[in-house]
């Protein structure tokens, strides 16, 4: 059977950069020749989710949500718009596998740590006195939206060499400004657990926290601000891994790295 990969993202009707990482990750996967076809679709911009099947030509489709949280969009919006019924949907001659979002992959914690390490460039000794803060979006709509960020925070506490690891959110408690105010460390490394460089990373977070670029010195503390983890190239292969995990018996890998 021919195989397609459909990467689905949020997108934005006002911010053209919101979809850029999804297109970039799709291009990386095409270059690896893992699938006969790699396509993209979005909730808030063209090509829209509801139109995704109009031109799809393959018999087996792996749908991977390019979201970093498992919540309202991955559990309600995407399945509804694509007409999916659980992890496997059969419609005519087509078999559709609905995969876990890229943010749920166990390697995501490593990518967050890499962002923190590369941004602040602290020595191991300095990290032992510093704090790592993961910034999630969160939402009051879904109680599960914050679960992925909390899971990554727990993993980083166990595996990283930062003195403390905490997470805060933009749209739910605990808010990120409160977490920063309560964190007792001279150096704080802030990593947005978001997919794209967009409105939130360029405007919302800097405004809420009073950040001035990559490094802000204020009140005897240094705040390091990293790019969002979702723009790292390795996220593309996490999408492939999600498809492979969704149907290990049926997945035909064509020389694509895990």
C-alpha positions as CSV (number, residue, x, y, z in Angstrom):
1,X,0.0,0.0,0.0
2,X,1.1,3.5,-0.7
3,X,1.7,5.7,2.4
4,X,1.1,9.3,3.2
5,X,2.1,11.4,6.1
6,X,-0.1,14.3,7.1
7,X,1.3,16.8,9.5
8,X,-1.4,18.9,11.1
9,X,-0.8,22.2,12.9
10,X,-2.6,25.1,14.4
11,X,-1.5,27.8,12.1
12,X,-2.7,31.4,12.4
13,X,-4.8,33.8,10.4
14,X,-2.7,36.8,11.5
15,X,0.8,35.4,12.0
16,X,2.5,34.0,8.8
17,X,5.4,32.5,10.9
18,X,3.1,30.2,12.9
19,X,3.1,27.5,10.2
20,X,6.7,27.8,9.2
21,X,8.1,25.0,11.4
22,X,5.4,22.5,10.1
23,X,6.5,23.2,6.5
24,X,10.1,23.0,7.4
25,X,9.6,19.6,9.2
26,X,7.6,18.3,6.2
27,X,10.5,19.2,3.9
28,X,13.0,17.4,6.1
29,X,10.8,14.3,6.1
30,X,10.4,14.4,2.3
31,X,14.1,14.5,1.9
32,X,14.4,11.3,3.8
33,X,11.9,9.5,1.5
34,X,10.1,7.9,4.4
35,X,6.7,8.2,2.7
36,X,5.3,8.3,-0.8
37,X,3.7,11.6,0.1
38,X,4.1,14.2,2.9
39,X,1.4,16.9,3.2
40,X,0.4,19.6,5.7
41,X,-2.9,21.0,6.9
42,X,-3.9,23.5,9.5
43,X,-6.8,24.6,11.8
44,X,-6.4,28.4,11.3
45,X,-5.0,28.7,7.8
46,X,-4.8,27.1,4.3
47,X,-4.7,24.3,3.5
48,X,-7.4,23.6,6.0
49,X,-8.0,20.4,8.0
50,X,-11.5,19.9,6.6
51,X,-10.1,19.8,3.1
52,X,-7.2,17.5,3.8
53,X,-8.7,14.4,2.1
54,X,-9.7,16.1,-1.2
55,X,-6.4,15.5,-2.9
56,X,-4.8,12.8,-0.8
57,X,-4.0,9.9,-3.1
58,X,-2.6,7.2,-0.9
59,X,-4.3,4.2,0.8
60,X,-2.6,4.4,4.2
61,X,-2.3,7.8,5.9
62,X,-0.5,8.6,9.1
63,X,-1.8,11.8,10.8
64,X,0.7,13.4,13.2
65,X,-0.4,16.4,15.2
66,X,2.4,19.0,15.3
67,X,1.3,20.1,18.7
68,X,3.4,20.0,21.9
69,X,0.4,19.4,24.2
70,X,-2.2,16.6,24.3
71,X,-5.3,18.6,24.8
72,X,-8.3,20.3,23.2
73,X,-6.9,20.5,19.7
74,X,-5.4,17.0,19.5
75,X,-8.3,15.3,21.2
76,X,-11.3,17.2,19.8
77,X,-10.6,19.7,17.0
78,X,-8.3,17.6,14.8
79,X,-10.3,14.3,15.0
80,X,-13.6,16.2,14.4
81,X,-12.3,18.2,11.3
82,X,-10.7,15.1,9.8
83,X,-13.6,12.8,10.6
84,X,-11.4,10.4,12.6
85,X,-12.8,7.7,14.9
86,X,-10.1,6.7,17.3
87,X,-6.6,5.6,16.5
88,X,-7.6,3.8,13.3
89,X,-10.3,5.0,10.9
90,X,-11.2,3.1,7.8
91,X,-13.0,4.9,5.0
92,X,-13.5,3.2,1.7
93,X,-10.1,1.9,0.6
94,X,-8.2,4.3,3.0
95,X,-6.8,3.4,6.4
96,X,-6.0,6.4,8.6
97,X,-3.8,6.1,11.6
98,X,-4.1,8.9,14.2
99,X,-0.8,9.3,15.9
100,X,0.3,10.9,19.2
101,X,1.5,14.5,19.0
102,X,5.2,15.2,18.7
103,X,5.3,16.8,22.1
104,X,4.5,13.5,23.7
105,X,7.7,11.8,22.4
106,X,10.1,10.8,25.3
107,X,13.0,12.6,23.5
108,X,11.3,15.9,23.8
109,X,12.8,16.4,27.2
110,X,16.3,16.1,25.7
111,X,15.4,18.8,23.2
112,X,14.3,21.2,25.9
113,X,17.5,20.6,27.8
114,X,19.5,21.2,24.6
115,X,17.7,24.5,24.0
116,X,18.5,25.6,27.6
117,X,22.1,24.5,27.3
118,X,22.8,26.2,24.0
119,X,21.0,29.4,24.9
120,X,22.7,30.1,28.3
121,X,26.0,28.3,27.7
122,X,26.5,27.8,31.4
123,X,29.1,25.5,32.7
124,X,28.0,22.4,34.5
125,X,28.8,24.0,37.8
126,X,26.8,27.1,36.9
127,X,23.8,25.0,35.9
128,X,23.8,23.3,39.4
129,X,23.0,26.8,40.8
130,X,20.5,27.8,38.0
131,X,16.9,27.2,37.3
132,X,15.3,25.8,34.1
133,X,11.7,27.0,33.5
134,X,9.6,25.4,30.8
135,X,7.0,27.7,29.4
136,X,3.8,26.0,28.2
137,X,0.8,27.4,26.6
138,X,-1.9,25.7,28.6
139,X,-5.6,26.3,28.4
140,X,-8.6,26.4,30.8
141,X,-10.6,24.4,28.2
142,X,-8.7,21.1,28.7
143,X,-7.5,19.7,32.0
144,X,-5.0,17.5,30.1
145,X,-3.3,20.4,28.2
146,X,-0.7,20.9,30.8
147,X,0.1,17.3,31.3
148,X,2.8,17.1,28.7
149,X,4.7,20.1,30.1
150,X,4.5,18.6,33.6
151,X,5.7,15.3,32.4
152,X,8.7,16.8,30.7
153,X,9.4,18.9,33.8
154,X,9.5,15.8,35.9
155,X,11.8,14.0,33.5
156,X,14.2,17.0,33.4
157,X,14.3,17.1,37.2
158,X,15.5,13.5,37.1
159,X,18.0,13.8,34.2
160,X,19.3,17.3,33.9
161,X,21.9,19.0,36.1
162,X,19.9,22.2,36.8
163,X,19.3,23.0,40.5
164,X,15.6,23.3,39.9
165,X,13.2,22.7,37.0
166,X,9.7,24.2,37.0
167,X,7.0,25.0,34.5
168,X,4.6,27.9,34.1
169,X,1.9,28.7,31.5
170,X,0.5,31.5,29.4
171,X,-3.2,30.7,29.7
172,X,-3.6,28.8,32.9
173,X,-2.3,28.6,36.4
174,X,0.5,28.7,37.5
175,X,1.2,31.7,35.3
176,X,4.7,32.0,34.1
177,X,5.3,35.4,35.7
178,X,4.4,33.9,39.1
179,X,6.8,31.0,38.6
180,X,9.7,33.4,37.6
181,X,9.0,35.6,40.7
182,X,8.9,32.6,43.0
183,X,12.0,30.9,41.7
184,X,15.0,31.5,43.9
185,X,18.0,31.4,41.6
186,X,20.4,34.0,40.2
187,X,20.3,32.6,36.7
188,X,17.0,31.4,35.1
189,X,16.8,29.7,31.7
190,X,13.4,30.0,30.0
191,X,12.5,27.6,27.3
192,X,9.1,28.0,25.5
193,X,7.5,24.6,25.0
194,X,5.9,25.9,21.8
195,X,6.2,24.9,18.2
196,X,6.9,28.2,16.4
197,X,8.5,31.6,16.6
198,X,5.3,33.6,16.6
199,X,3.2,36.1,18.5
200,X,3.6,34.3,21.9
201,X,7.4,34.0,21.7
202,X,8.0,37.4,20.2
203,X,5.4,39.5,22.1
204,X,3.4,37.7,24.8
205,X,6.2,36.1,26.8
206,X,8.7,39.1,26.6
207,X,6.0,41.5,27.6
208,X,4.8,39.4,30.6
209,X,8.3,38.8,31.9
210,X,9.9,42.1,30.8
211,X,12.5,40.4,28.7
212,X,15.0,42.3,26.6
213,X,16.2,39.7,24.0
214,X,18.2,36.6,24.7
215,X,19.7,37.8,28.0
216,X,18.0,40.1,30.5
217,X,19.7,41.3,33.6
218,X,17.4,42.6,36.3
219,X,17.4,42.9,40.1
220,X,20.6,40.9,40.4
221,X,19.3,38.0,38.3
222,X,20.0,36.9,34.7
223,X,17.1,35.6,32.6
224,X,18.1,33.6,29.5
225,X,15.4,33.3,26.9
226,X,15.6,30.4,24.4
227,X,13.9,29.9,21.0
228,X,10.9,27.6,21.1
229,X,11.8,23.9,21.2
230,X,9.5,23.1,18.3
231,X,11.8,24.7,15.7
232,X,14.6,22.3,16.3
233,X,15.2,20.1,13.2
234,X,15.0,16.9,15.2
235,X,11.3,17.4,15.7
236,X,10.8,16.2,12.2
237,X,12.1,12.7,13.1
238,X,9.9,12.7,16.2
239,X,7.0,13.0,13.8
240,X,8.2,10.0,11.9
241,X,8.7,8.1,15.1
242,X,5.1,8.8,16.1
243,X,3.9,7.4,12.8
244,X,6.0,4.3,13.2
245,X,4.7,3.7,16.8
246,X,1.1,4.1,15.6
247,X,1.3,1.0,13.4
248,X,4.5,-1.0,13.8
249,X,3.3,-4.0,11.8
250,X,2.1,-1.9,8.8
251,X,4.8,0.9,8.7
252,X,7.1,0.5,5.8
253,X,10.3,2.5,6.5
254,X,12.3,3.6,3.5
255,X,15.7,4.2,5.0
256,X,14.4,6.8,7.4
257,X,16.2,7.3,10.7
258,X,14.2,6.5,13.9
